[in-house]
Amino acid sequence: MGTDCPVEFRPGRLMAETVLKQWLGSCGFGVKVYHGCRILFPERLHLGHFSQIDEGTFIHAGEGVTIGNHVHLAYGSAILGGGKCLIHDFAGISPGARLITGTDNPDGSGLIGPTIPASFRAVTRGLVEIQAHALIFANATILPNVTIGEGSVVAAGAIVHHSLKPWGIYAGSPLVQIGVRPAEKIRQLAAELAASEGGFKPRADRE
């Protein structure tokens, strides 16, 4: 594509590895982080090998975000709330999906919103954990203190307010399990790929 093409039509530009290693808490190799993503507190973000953060992604690394190997955060996805987030190897976060790690309490114990001084607010922050091979489809929302079990799938647009068992496929409102994924086949493929890359230990397990 010619350099005279409008910037809006050009492929996304990757951030330099030297910049990532300078500013992130830690950074593996083979990563792709595109210009146009937004990362608050980058020194609290740990990024594993071969993972990708698309432009238009927002990450608030507040109490710490650890992203494993071969994880993809797609355009428009977000980690919000200032709490803690762990995303294990081979997980996928689809466009528009939101992982909410903290929220204002609406019980009257404090005023609400970022314009309010901290002493007048009542904010709860927790952990969102996305285990290995899980897939969060477009525009799904994961609320604080929720663990998405290994290999689980959350359907597009779902709201998840409780932890999900491994290898289930979940959809609907209220959320219900509608299927099961083939755990052994997926684990086998992942092990073969990891072996071909040197057998790296899962990133999120090291933090």
Backbone as ProteinMPNN parsed JSONL, in Angstrom:
{"seq_chain_A": "MGTDCPVEFRPGRLMAETVLKQWLGSCGFGVKVYHGCRILFPERLHLGHFSQIDEGTFIHAGEGVTIGNHVHLAYGSAILGGGKCLIHDFAGISPGARLITGTDNPDGSGLIGPTIPASFRAVTRGLVEIQAHALIFANATILPNVTIGEGSVVAAGAIVHHSLKPWGIYAGSPLVQIGVRPAEKIRQLAAELAASEGGFKPRADRE", "coords_chain_A": {"N_chain_A": [[0.854, -1.195, 0.0], [0.613, 2.206, -0.865], [2.538, 5.047, 0.35], [1.153, 7.376, 0.097], [-1.389, 6.869, 0.708], [-4.314, 7.536, 2.677], [-3.95, 7.768, 6.25], [-5.941, 6.501, 7.681], [-6.587, 4.33, 6.134], [-4.49, 2.639, 6.198], [-2.613, -0.281, 7.258], [-2.507, -1.259, 10.75], [0.0, 0.015, 13.044], [2.763, -1.415, 14.669], [3.964, -1.202, 18.041], [7.291, -0.513, 19.058], [9.522, -3.072, 20.156], [11.498, -2.31, 21.948], [10.354, -0.126, 23.23], [8.176, -1.337, 24.525], [9.525, -3.061, 26.319], [10.763, -1.189, 27.862], [8.696, 0.176, 29.19], [6.632, -1.554, 30.067], [5.741, -3.817, 32.778], [6.786, -6.383, 32.434], [7.756, -8.136, 29.472], [7.235, -10.499, 26.991], [8.577, -12.282, 24.124], [7.948, -11.975, 20.563], [5.588, -10.586, 20.674], [2.71, -8.534, 19.84], [1.814, -5.337, 19.945], [-0.319, -2.827, 19.244], [-0.143, 0.537, 18.0], [-2.385, 2.97, 19.255], [-3.756, 1.577, 21.137], [-4.605, 1.844, 24.635], [-3.01, 2.141, 27.677], [-3.105, 2.25, 31.059], [-0.961, 2.778, 33.814], [1.335, 1.208, 32.843], [3.571, -0.092, 33.848], [2.584, -1.994, 35.508], [1.631, -3.981, 34.001], [2.021, -7.201, 32.74], [3.162, -9.04, 30.12], [2.856, -11.884, 28.141], [4.585, -14.276, 25.937], [4.152, -14.076, 22.393], [1.658, -12.844, 22.432], [-1.108, -10.589, 21.698], [-2.188, -7.239, 21.475], [-4.68, -5.318, 20.329], [-5.173, -2.228, 18.43], [-7.27, 0.332, 19.815], [-7.89, -0.993, 22.106], [-8.378, -0.896, 25.647], [-6.667, -0.777, 28.681], [-6.724, -0.771, 32.098], [-4.424, -1.027, 34.368], [-4.38, -0.969, 37.091], [-4.273, -2.609, 39.945], [-2.719, -4.544, 38.944], [-2.14, -6.41, 36.007], [-1.869, -9.431, 34.399], [-0.994, -11.08, 31.526], [-1.102, -13.969, 29.629], [0.645, -16.359, 27.46], [0.175, -16.334, 23.92], [-2.27, -14.904, 23.906], [-5.066, -13.0, 22.902], [-6.234, -9.746, 22.744], [-8.827, -8.184, 21.422], [-9.826, -5.571, 19.1], [-11.349, -2.794, 20.633], [-11.887, -4.082, 23.015], [-11.697, -4.235, 26.647], [-10.096, -3.794, 29.818], [-11.153, -2.887, 32.829], [-11.61, -0.775, 35.764], [-9.583, -0.881, 37.685], [-8.78, -2.939, 39.39], [-7.475, -6.261, 39.843], [-6.304, -8.446, 37.283], [-6.056, -11.558, 35.703], [-5.088, -13.251, 32.872], [-4.908, -16.228, 31.356], [-2.865, -18.544, 29.386], [-3.51, -18.823, 25.844], [-6.055, -17.742, 25.85], [-8.883, -15.833, 24.63], [-10.053, -12.583, 24.004], [-12.71, -11.026, 22.783], [-13.858, -8.502, 20.308], [-15.056, -5.567, 21.861], [-15.595, -6.796, 24.295], [-15.692, -6.702, 27.873], [-13.815, -6.644, 30.797], [-14.424, -6.271, 34.043], [-12.914, -5.047, 36.793], [-13.345, -3.568, 39.062], [-15.622, -1.455, 40.913], [-17.897, 1.252, 41.752], [-19.651, 1.219, 44.853], [-23.135, 0.923, 45.103], [-24.63, 1.219, 47.405], [-25.074, 3.379, 49.007], [-23.025, 3.971, 50.718], [-21.101, 5.639, 49.883], [-20.306, 8.424, 47.702], [-20.662, 8.535, 44.111], [-18.547, 8.102, 41.312], [-15.813, 9.376, 39.243], [-15.299, 12.046, 39.657], [-15.488, 12.524, 42.313], [-13.833, 13.031, 45.435], [-11.519, 10.615, 46.79], [-11.937, 10.01, 49.507], [-14.637, 10.276, 49.862], [-15.811, 8.325, 48.414], [-16.929, 4.913, 47.831], [-15.442, 2.265, 46.861], [-15.186, -0.894, 45.396], [-12.74, -3.207, 44.632], [-11.594, -6.027, 42.805], [-10.693, -9.339, 41.68], [-10.503, -10.46, 38.367], [-10.372, -13.418, 36.645], [-9.336, -15.102, 33.836], [-9.172, -18.175, 32.693], [-6.944, -20.606, 31.129], [-7.359, -21.114, 27.619], [-9.949, -20.149, 27.543], [-12.69, -18.339, 26.065], [-13.961, -15.225, 25.422], [-16.667, -13.891, 24.001], [-17.828, -11.317, 21.646], [-18.692, -8.189, 23.068], [-19.425, -9.187, 25.536], [-19.66, -9.031, 29.14], [-17.696, -9.243, 31.965], [-17.957, -9.398, 35.376], [-16.655, -8.052, 38.556], [-14.544, -10.16, 40.641], [-14.888, -12.687, 39.477], [-14.259, -15.847, 38.084], [-13.462, -17.263, 35.051], [-13.698, -20.429, 34.008], [-11.236, -22.875, 32.931], [-11.019, -23.212, 29.47], [-13.653, -22.424, 29.034], [-16.467, -20.917, 27.324], [-17.895, -17.802, 26.73], [-20.795, -16.465, 25.558], [-21.612, -14.012, 22.993], [-22.456, -10.78, 24.133], [-23.233, -11.554, 26.668], [-23.706, -11.275, 30.243], [-21.711, -11.769, 32.967], [-21.828, -12.665, 36.22], [-21.048, -14.472, 38.09], [-18.743, -17.114, 38.906], [-17.587, -19.424, 36.376], [-17.745, -22.873, 35.417], [-15.12, -25.109, 34.27], [-14.611, -25.635, 30.726], [-17.212, -25.36, 29.786], [-19.882, -24.118, 27.655], [-21.417, -21.089, 27.596], [-24.392, -19.142, 27.594], [-27.032, -16.693, 27.044], [-29.609, -14.937, 28.989], [-31.037, -15.147, 31.99], [-27.622, -16.338, 32.426], [-26.774, -19.504, 31.161], [-25.529, -22.882, 30.924], [-24.901, -24.263, 27.776], [-23.523, -26.101, 26.35], [-20.545, -28.199, 25.841], [-16.996, -28.161, 25.622], [-14.258, -29.85, 23.853], [-12.007, -30.884, 25.94], [-9.566, -32.461, 26.14], [-8.541, -32.664, 23.526], [-8.03, -29.97, 22.885], [-6.15, -29.292, 24.864], [-4.101, -31.042, 24.105], [-3.317, -30.043, 21.574], [-2.401, -27.519, 22.389], [-0.251, -28.251, 24.02], [1.464, -29.418, 22.139], [2.063, -27.198, 20.538], [3.294, -25.515, 22.466], [5.517, -27.092, 23.095], [6.906, -26.979, 20.69], [7.751, -24.413, 20.793], [9.502, -24.24, 22.835], [8.501, -24.959, 25.277], [7.327, -23.141, 27.23], [6.529, -22.068, 30.542], [3.229, -21.469, 31.739], [2.309, -18.069, 31.61], [0.621, -16.568, 33.444], [0.71, -18.156, 35.666], [3.063, -17.627, 36.839], [3.079, -15.324, 38.227]], "CA_chain_A": [[0.0, 0.0, 0.0], [1.447, 3.37, -1.022], [2.636, 5.971, 1.485], [0.225, 8.487, -0.107], [-2.71, 6.418, 1.155], [-4.69, 8.136, 3.962], [-3.551, 6.957, 7.396], [-7.088, 5.702, 8.093], [-6.682, 3.138, 5.301], [-3.249, 1.87, 6.304], [-2.584, -1.285, 8.333], [-2.064, -0.761, 12.045], [1.45, 0.049, 13.281], [3.176, -2.056, 15.914], [4.893, -0.501, 18.912], [8.624, -1.115, 19.061], [9.803, -3.942, 21.3], [12.292, -1.558, 22.928], [9.419, 0.692, 24.002], [7.426, -2.234, 25.4], [10.405, -3.54, 27.386], [11.086, -0.055, 28.725], [7.57, 0.705, 29.941], [5.805, -2.588, 30.686], [6.346, -4.521, 33.902], [7.6, -7.385, 31.748], [7.262, -8.352, 28.114], [7.813, -11.635, 26.311], [8.964, -12.012, 22.742], [6.933, -12.291, 19.576], [4.333, -9.903, 21.002], [2.243, -7.492, 18.939], [1.026, -4.306, 20.614], [-0.535, -1.84, 18.198], [-0.418, 1.938, 18.304], [-3.818, 3.238, 19.34], [-4.285, 1.018, 22.38], [-4.391, 2.757, 25.764], [-2.643, 1.352, 28.848], [-2.816, 3.028, 32.254], [-0.018, 2.085, 34.687], [1.941, 0.136, 32.039], [4.551, -0.826, 34.645], [1.877, -3.051, 36.224], [1.167, -4.943, 33.001], [2.985, -8.237, 32.38], [2.668, -9.574, 28.852], [3.56, -13.107, 27.773], [5.081, -14.482, 24.581], [3.27, -14.24, 21.231], [0.335, -12.27, 22.656], [-1.423, -9.455, 20.831], [-3.128, -6.227, 21.949], [-5.068, -4.539, 19.154], [-5.507, -0.819, 18.607], [-8.622, 0.497, 20.322], [-8.022, -1.704, 23.377], [-8.087, -0.084, 26.832], [-6.281, -1.574, 29.841], [-6.408, -0.088, 33.351], [-3.661, -2.068, 35.051], [-4.493, -0.646, 38.503], [-3.623, -3.468, 40.926], [-1.888, -5.493, 38.226], [-2.713, -7.232, 34.943], [-0.926, -10.398, 33.836], [-1.528, -11.693, 30.314], [-0.275, -15.13, 29.317], [1.166, -16.583, 26.117], [-0.809, -16.537, 22.855], [-3.546, -14.276, 24.279], [-5.457, -11.926, 21.992], [-7.218, -8.748, 23.146], [-9.264, -7.644, 20.142], [-10.203, -4.154, 18.99], [-12.494, -2.347, 21.409], [-12.018, -4.77, 24.296], [-11.204, -3.393, 27.73], [-9.964, -4.227, 31.205], [-11.538, -1.646, 33.495], [-11.962, -0.834, 37.175], [-8.437, -0.658, 38.547], [-8.459, -4.09, 40.226], [-6.476, -7.193, 39.348], [-6.784, -9.308, 36.212], [-5.159, -12.598, 35.202], [-5.565, -13.909, 31.664], [-3.963, -17.324, 31.16], [-2.456, -18.853, 28.013], [-4.424, -19.218, 24.772], [-7.385, -17.146, 26.01], [-9.232, -14.823, 23.637], [-11.0, -11.549, 24.426], [-13.221, -10.57, 21.484], [-14.154, -7.077, 20.214], [-16.088, -4.996, 22.716], [-15.733, -7.485, 25.583], [-15.198, -5.897, 28.988], [-13.49, -7.31, 32.049], [-14.596, -5.213, 35.037], [-12.229, -5.482, 38.006], [-13.712, -2.715, 40.188], [-16.837, -0.665, 40.7], [-18.471, 1.99, 42.877], [-20.737, 0.559, 45.569], [-24.348, 1.737, 45.004], [-25.419, 1.003, 48.616], [-25.174, 4.616, 49.776], [-21.879, 4.142, 51.612], [-20.232, 6.651, 49.327], [-20.744, 9.06, 46.464], [-20.291, 7.736, 42.947], [-17.973, 8.711, 40.118], [-14.42, 9.79, 39.329], [-15.169, 13.45, 40.06], [-15.61, 12.57, 43.763], [-12.598, 12.687, 46.153], [-11.476, 9.22, 47.236], [-12.445, 9.87, 50.867], [-16.098, 10.301, 49.817], [-16.264, 7.226, 47.568], [-16.847, 3.545, 48.34], [-15.112, 1.5, 45.664], [-14.74, -2.273, 45.592], [-11.924, -3.753, 43.544], [-11.368, -7.451, 42.996], [-9.932, -10.085, 40.677], [-11.113, -11.206, 37.262], [-9.422, -14.403, 36.135], [-9.733, -15.824, 32.633], [-8.238, -19.284, 32.671], [-6.405, -20.998, 29.824], [-8.22, -21.569, 26.517], [-11.288, -19.554, 27.601], [-12.998, -17.392, 24.999], [-15.015, -14.27, 25.752], [-17.116, -13.368, 22.716], [-18.019, -9.878, 21.492], [-19.578, -7.376, 23.906], [-19.723, -9.797, 26.833], [-19.153, -8.292, 30.29], [-17.325, -10.065, 33.11], [-17.99, -8.525, 36.539], [-15.551, -8.305, 39.49], [-14.446, -11.376, 41.452], [-15.388, -13.801, 38.68], [-13.281, -16.686, 37.384], [-13.954, -18.006, 33.897], [-12.954, -21.669, 34.086], [-10.415, -23.305, 31.803], [-11.701, -23.646, 28.262], [-15.056, -22.0, 28.944], [-16.85, -19.943, 26.309], [-18.973, -16.886, 27.098], [-21.406, -16.027, 24.305], [-21.674, -12.578, 22.734], [-23.445, -9.978, 24.836], [-23.586, -12.106, 27.976], [-23.231, -10.627, 31.465], [-21.286, -12.857, 33.857], [-21.681, -12.156, 37.587], [-20.587, -15.546, 38.961], [-17.701, -17.905, 38.262], [-18.061, -20.473, 35.473], [-17.006, -24.126, 35.466], [-14.271, -25.339, 33.09], [-14.977, -26.293, 29.479], [-18.604, -25.179, 29.42], [-20.273, -23.048, 26.738], [-22.454, -20.383, 28.35], [-25.086, -18.11, 26.823], [-28.363, -16.346, 27.499], [-29.846, -14.056, 30.125], [-29.805, -15.39, 32.755], [-26.601, -17.159, 31.795], [-26.903, -20.94, 31.393], [-24.622, -23.702, 30.125], [-25.597, -24.843, 26.633], [-22.68, -27.077, 25.671], [-19.258, -28.568, 26.422], [-15.892, -28.199, 24.661], [-13.408, -31.055, 23.962], [-10.848, -30.466, 26.72], [-8.326, -33.175, 25.879], [-8.031, -32.303, 22.204], [-7.488, -28.611, 22.954], [-4.918, -29.364, 25.657], [-3.088, -31.718, 23.308], [-2.822, -29.098, 20.58], [-1.635, -26.484, 23.087], [1.016, -28.842, 24.459], [2.308, -29.586, 20.957], [2.555, -25.877, 20.159], [4.228, -25.055, 23.49], [6.756, -27.855, 22.946], [7.613, -26.478, 19.518], [8.26, -23.075, 21.118], [10.434, -24.321, 23.948], [7.835, -25.422, 26.488], [7.236, -22.084, 28.224], [5.564, -22.204, 31.625], [2.152, -20.475, 31.591], [2.693, -16.77, 32.136], [-0.164, -16.142, 34.582], [1.051, -18.992, 36.795], [4.35, -17.22, 37.39], [2.948, -14.055, 38.948]], "C_chain_A": [[0.889, 1.243, 0.0], [1.433, 4.281, 0.179], [1.711, 7.167, 1.335], [-1.194, 8.117, 0.32], [-3.053, 7.104, 2.477], [-4.375, 7.205, 5.119], [-4.685, 6.058, 7.86], [-7.218, 4.4, 7.313], [-5.468, 2.228, 5.432], [-3.375, 0.791, 7.385], [-2.092, -0.67, 9.633], [-0.556, -0.856, 12.202], [1.757, -0.56, 14.634], [4.101, -1.15, 16.712], [6.22, -1.244, 18.943], [8.839, -1.949, 20.322], [10.611, -3.203, 22.361], [11.402, -0.687, 23.809], [8.642, -0.175, 24.991], [8.285, -2.695, 26.575], [10.775, -2.423, 28.35], [9.934, 0.277, 29.67], [6.707, -0.356, 30.618], [6.535, -3.231, 31.864], [7.238, -5.65, 33.432], [6.947, -7.675, 30.405], [7.991, -9.533, 27.49], [8.251, -11.27, 24.9], [7.877, -12.481, 21.79], [5.605, -11.603, 19.825], [3.999, -8.873, 19.92], [1.342, -6.547, 19.736], [0.909, -3.143, 19.64], [-0.687, -0.431, 18.761], [-1.933, 2.152, 18.315], [-4.489, 2.496, 20.475], [-3.95, 2.015, 23.5], [-4.148, 1.921, 27.005], [-2.315, 2.306, 29.992], [-1.997, 2.183, 33.215], [0.658, 0.922, 33.949], [2.959, -0.682, 32.828], [3.92, -1.962, 35.448], [1.272, -4.086, 35.268], [2.3, -5.892, 32.65], [2.41, -9.019, 31.196], [3.519, -10.747, 28.401], [3.927, -13.189, 26.304], [3.939, -14.636, 23.578], [1.855, -13.698, 21.452], [0.157, -10.994, 21.85], [-2.471, -8.56, 21.471], [-3.431, -5.306, 20.781], [-5.234, -3.052, 19.478], [-6.963, -0.715, 19.066], [-8.896, -0.266, 21.602], [-7.655, -0.77, 24.521], [-7.79, -1.012, 28.0], [-5.959, -0.648, 31.0], [-5.735, -1.131, 34.232], [-3.597, -1.876, 36.56], [-3.701, -1.489, 39.484], [-2.808, -4.583, 40.262], [-2.661, -6.325, 37.222], [-1.614, -8.131, 34.404], [-1.599, -11.14, 32.69], [-0.565, -12.788, 29.876], [0.235, -15.168, 27.886], [0.024, -16.843, 25.133], [-2.208, -16.049, 23.25], [-3.816, -13.134, 23.307], [-6.516, -11.045, 22.641], [-7.6, -7.983, 21.888], [-9.694, -6.186, 20.254], [-11.439, -3.849, 19.836], [-12.713, -3.095, 22.709], [-11.373, -3.918, 25.382], [-11.092, -4.175, 29.023], [-10.101, -2.965, 32.041], [-11.68, -1.863, 34.999], [-10.819, -0.696, 38.148], [-8.101, -1.778, 39.491], [-7.393, -4.945, 39.59], [-7.086, -8.112, 38.303], [-5.684, -10.286, 35.812], [-5.808, -13.235, 33.978], [-4.52, -14.961, 31.296], [-3.783, -17.628, 29.661], [-3.622, -19.246, 27.113], [-5.852, -18.684, 24.956], [-7.611, -16.081, 24.95], [-10.293, -13.879, 24.169], [-11.454, -10.831, 23.155], [-13.568, -9.082, 21.488], [-15.292, -6.649, 21.137], [-16.287, -5.69, 24.047], [-15.091, -6.644, 26.677], [-14.995, -6.76, 30.231], [-13.466, -6.228, 33.124], [-13.997, -5.689, 36.357], [-12.57, -4.628, 39.222], [-14.921, -1.874, 39.862], [-17.183, 0.141, 41.947], [-19.567, 1.164, 43.533], [-21.978, 1.452, 45.536], [-25.209, 1.681, 46.27], [-25.556, 2.237, 49.495], [-24.016, 4.856, 50.719], [-20.879, 5.168, 51.092], [-20.865, 7.303, 48.108], [-20.096, 8.34, 45.282], [-19.649, 8.592, 41.863], [-16.58, 9.242, 40.326], [-14.232, 11.258, 39.693], [-15.179, 13.607, 41.573], [-14.263, 12.257, 44.417], [-12.671, 11.287, 46.746], [-12.084, 9.027, 48.618], [-13.967, 9.853, 50.928], [-16.669, 9.157, 48.974], [-16.182, 5.895, 48.312], [-16.678, 2.635, 47.128], [-14.648, 0.105, 46.066], [-13.941, -2.72, 44.379], [-11.603, -5.21, 43.851], [-10.543, -8.033, 41.871], [-10.866, -10.652, 39.622], [-10.041, -12.133, 36.715], [-10.037, -15.148, 34.952], [-8.736, -16.954, 32.459], [-7.91, -19.725, 31.239], [-7.488, -21.5, 28.874], [-9.652, -21.009, 26.578], [-11.449, -18.53, 26.483], [-14.187, -16.536, 25.417], [-15.44, -13.609, 24.45], [-17.525, -11.895, 22.801], [-19.057, -9.316, 22.458], [-20.057, -8.079, 25.169], [-19.079, -8.964, 27.937], [-18.91, -9.258, 31.441], [-17.194, -9.133, 34.312], [-16.913, -8.912, 37.549], [-15.694, -9.61, 40.263], [-15.105, -12.58, 40.779], [-14.208, -14.531, 38.052], [-13.977, -17.425, 36.253], [-13.088, -19.262, 33.786], [-12.207, -22.012, 32.812], [-11.298, -23.77, 30.645], [-13.137, -23.199, 28.107], [-15.252, -20.965, 27.845], [-18.016, -19.121, 26.841], [-19.508, -16.28, 25.814], [-21.456, -14.502, 24.208], [-22.792, -11.925, 23.532], [-23.81, -10.464, 26.22], [-23.029, -11.233, 29.101], [-22.952, -11.728, 32.483], [-21.018, -12.277, 35.245], [-21.324, -13.254, 38.583], [-19.59, -16.391, 38.187], [-18.297, -19.054, 37.453], [-17.152, -21.685, 35.539], [-16.171, -24.305, 34.187], [-15.009, -26.024, 31.94], [-16.463, -26.22, 29.119], [-18.779, -24.067, 28.394], [-21.509, -22.398, 27.345], [-23.063, -19.268, 27.501], [-26.394, -17.771, 27.522], [-28.39, -15.376, 28.65], [-31.133, -14.49, 30.822], [-28.889, -16.397, 32.072], [-26.779, -18.626, 32.161], [-25.899, -21.685, 30.513], [-25.4, -24.395, 29.022], [-24.763, -25.889, 25.909], [-21.39, -27.315, 26.412], [-18.212, -28.599, 25.317], [-15.012, -29.425, 24.898], [-12.07, -30.738, 24.636], [-9.557, -31.142, 26.275], [-7.718, -32.82, 24.534], [-7.38, -30.925, 22.223], [-6.187, -28.591, 23.742], [-3.778, -30.012, 24.876], [-2.477, -30.779, 22.276], [-1.957, -28.019, 21.223], [-0.276, -27.013, 23.529], [1.976, -29.017, 23.289], [2.891, -28.246, 20.515], [3.592, -25.377, 21.159], [5.564, -25.788, 23.373], [7.581, -27.343, 21.772], [8.245, -25.11, 19.762], [9.213, -23.079, 22.31], [9.806, -24.684, 25.267], [7.737, -24.386, 27.578], [6.192, -22.403, 29.287], [4.491, -21.143, 31.461], [2.478, -19.177, 32.318], [1.941, -16.415, 33.425], [0.128, -16.974, 35.82], [2.34, -18.538, 37.476], [4.238, -15.981, 38.256], [2.357, -14.289, 40.323]], "O_chain_A": [[1.828, 1.323, 0.792], [0.467, 4.31, 0.941], [1.488, 7.902, 2.296], [-2.093, 8.958, 0.295], [-2.175, 7.247, 3.328], [-4.514, 5.988, 4.994], [-4.436, 4.97, 8.378], [-7.881, 3.468, 7.768], [-5.432, 1.154, 4.832], [-4.16, 0.941, 8.321], [-1.354, 0.316, 9.625], [0.092, -1.697, 11.578], [1.094, -0.259, 15.627], [4.917, -0.422, 16.146], [6.253, -2.472, 18.862], [8.396, -1.581, 21.41], [10.428, -3.447, 23.554], [11.668, -0.529, 25.0], [8.468, 0.199, 26.15], [7.813, -2.715, 27.712], [11.068, -2.676, 29.518], [10.168, 0.624, 30.828], [6.104, -0.076, 31.654], [7.763, -3.201, 31.949], [8.326, -5.854, 33.971], [5.744, -7.483, 30.227], [9.221, -9.565, 27.462], [8.29, -10.096, 24.532], [7.006, -13.272, 22.151], [4.592, -11.995, 19.246], [4.873, -8.407, 19.189], [0.244, -6.921, 20.147], [1.913, -2.544, 19.254], [-1.264, -0.222, 19.828], [-2.661, 1.592, 17.495], [-5.661, 2.739, 20.763], [-3.121, 2.908, 23.326], [-4.975, 1.081, 27.359], [-1.361, 3.079, 29.908], [-2.294, 1.005, 33.415], [0.562, -0.225, 34.387], [3.188, -1.849, 32.509], [4.632, -2.798, 36.005], [0.502, -4.953, 35.681], [3.401, -5.461, 32.306], [1.316, -9.58, 31.272], [4.74, -10.637, 28.29], [3.622, -12.288, 25.522], [2.907, -15.24, 23.871], [0.941, -14.069, 20.716], [1.124, -10.394, 21.38], [-3.502, -9.033, 21.949], [-2.55, -4.595, 20.297], [-5.41, -2.667, 20.634], [-7.785, -1.573, 18.742], [-10.003, -0.204, 22.136], [-6.743, 0.047, 24.398], [-8.563, -1.927, 28.282], [-5.038, 0.165, 30.915], [-6.398, -2.013, 34.777], [-2.829, -2.561, 37.235], [-2.574, -1.135, 39.83], [-2.275, -5.459, 40.942], [-3.712, -6.881, 37.542], [-0.554, -7.654, 33.999], [-2.65, -11.754, 32.871], [0.639, -12.56, 29.766], [0.256, -14.153, 27.19], [-0.966, -17.49, 25.473], [-3.207, -16.708, 22.96], [-2.906, -12.393, 22.935], [-7.573, -11.532, 23.043], [-6.796, -7.222, 21.35], [-9.895, -5.652, 21.345], [-12.445, -4.556, 19.764], [-13.645, -2.772, 23.446], [-10.606, -3.0, 25.093], [-11.873, -5.087, 29.293], [-9.255, -2.073, 31.967], [-11.851, -2.993, 35.457], [-11.045, -0.421, 39.326], [-7.217, -1.614, 40.332], [-6.514, -4.445, 38.888], [-8.245, -8.511, 38.417], [-4.533, -9.898, 35.609], [-6.945, -13.703, 34.044], [-3.384, -14.625, 30.963], [-4.451, -17.052, 28.803], [-4.576, -19.897, 27.538], [-6.766, -19.144, 24.272], [-6.661, -15.495, 24.432], [-11.306, -14.312, 24.718], [-10.674, -10.113, 22.529], [-13.576, -8.457, 22.548], [-16.346, -7.282, 21.186], [-17.078, -5.219, 24.864], [-14.089, -5.965, 26.453], [-15.885, -7.499, 30.651], [-12.587, -5.366, 33.119], [-14.509, -6.624, 36.972], [-12.12, -4.941, 40.324], [-15.217, -1.606, 38.697], [-16.814, -0.233, 43.06], [-20.33, 0.485, 42.845], [-21.893, 2.624, 45.902], [-26.383, 2.05, 46.232], [-26.091, 2.158, 50.6], [-24.015, 5.845, 51.453], [-19.924, 5.52, 51.784], [-21.84, 6.795, 47.554], [-19.105, 7.628, 45.441], [-20.144, 9.671, 41.536], [-16.189, 9.534, 41.457], [-13.117, 11.675, 40.006], [-14.911, 14.697, 42.079], [-13.6, 11.307, 44.002], [-13.738, 10.826, 47.152], [-12.689, 7.988, 48.881], [-14.535, 9.455, 51.945], [-17.887, 9.039, 48.839], [-15.457, 5.767, 49.299], [-17.649, 2.283, 46.459], [-13.82, -0.053, 46.963], [-14.406, -2.624, 43.243], [-11.372, -5.581, 45.002], [-9.794, -7.328, 41.196], [-11.893, -11.251, 39.943], [-8.945, -11.698, 36.364], [-11.11, -15.74, 35.057], [-7.579, -16.715, 32.113], [-8.526, -19.269, 30.275], [-8.408, -22.213, 29.274], [-10.482, -21.365, 25.741], [-10.476, -17.934, 26.019], [-15.266, -17.044, 25.722], [-14.672, -12.853, 23.856], [-17.562, -11.308, 23.882], [-20.137, -9.876, 22.642], [-21.001, -7.617, 25.81], [-18.083, -8.278, 27.708], [-19.807, -9.999, 31.843], [-16.41, -8.184, 34.278], [-16.314, -9.98, 37.427], [-16.799, -10.096, 40.507], [-15.784, -13.38, 41.423], [-13.274, -13.906, 37.55], [-14.963, -18.128, 36.473], [-11.892, -19.175, 33.505], [-12.518, -21.493, 31.74], [-12.193, -24.598, 30.812], [-13.785, -23.566, 27.127], [-14.329, -20.236, 27.483], [-19.0, -19.667, 27.339], [-18.763, -15.65, 25.064], [-21.354, -13.799, 25.213], [-23.912, -12.431, 23.605], [-24.631, -9.836, 26.889], [-22.02, -10.546, 28.935], [-23.834, -12.517, 32.82], [-20.088, -11.489, 35.424], [-21.297, -13.009, 39.789], [-19.589, -16.387, 36.956], [-19.356, -19.587, 37.785], [-15.938, -21.553, 35.696], [-16.485, -23.721, 33.15], [-15.891, -26.858, 32.141], [-16.919, -26.947, 28.236], [-17.932, -23.181, 28.276], [-22.52, -23.06, 27.582], [-22.36, -18.55, 26.79], [-26.814, -18.452, 28.457], [-27.356, -15.027, 29.22], [-32.22, -14.231, 30.305], [-29.327, -17.2, 31.249], [-26.919, -18.961, 33.337], [-25.472, -21.172, 29.479], [-26.421, -25.034, 29.275], [-25.238, -26.503, 24.953], [-21.147, -26.73, 27.468], [-18.505, -29.018, 24.197], [-15.005, -29.984, 25.994], [-11.109, -30.365, 23.962], [-8.553, -30.464, 26.055], [-6.5, -32.691, 24.42], [-6.309, -30.731, 21.647], [-5.224, -27.942, 23.333], [-2.629, -29.583, 24.972], [-1.257, -30.728, 22.123], [-0.916, -27.644, 20.684], [0.732, -26.314, 23.428], [3.176, -28.787, 23.434], [4.067, -28.162, 20.161], [4.645, -24.874, 20.766], [6.623, -25.18, 23.532], [8.808, -27.281, 21.848], [9.153, -24.695, 19.041], [9.675, -22.022, 22.739], [10.494, -24.72, 26.287], [8.027, -24.684, 28.737], [5.121, -22.932, 28.99], [4.804, -20.015, 31.079], [2.872, -19.183, 33.484], [2.566, -16.002, 34.401], [-0.178, -16.538, 36.93], [2.67, -19.011, 38.563], [5.191, -15.618, 38.946], [2.169, -13.34, 41.084]]}, "name": "protein", "num_of_chains": 1, "seq": "MGTDCPVEFRPGRLMAETVLKQWLGSCGFGVKVYHGCRILFPERLHLGHFSQIDEGTFIHAGEGVTIGNHVHLAYGSAILGGGKCLIHDFAGISPGARLITGTDNPDGSGLIGPTIPASFRAVTRGLVEIQAHALIFANATILPNVTIGEGSVVAAGAIVHHSLKPWGIYAGSPLVQIGVRPAEKIRQLAAELAASEGGFKPRADRE"}
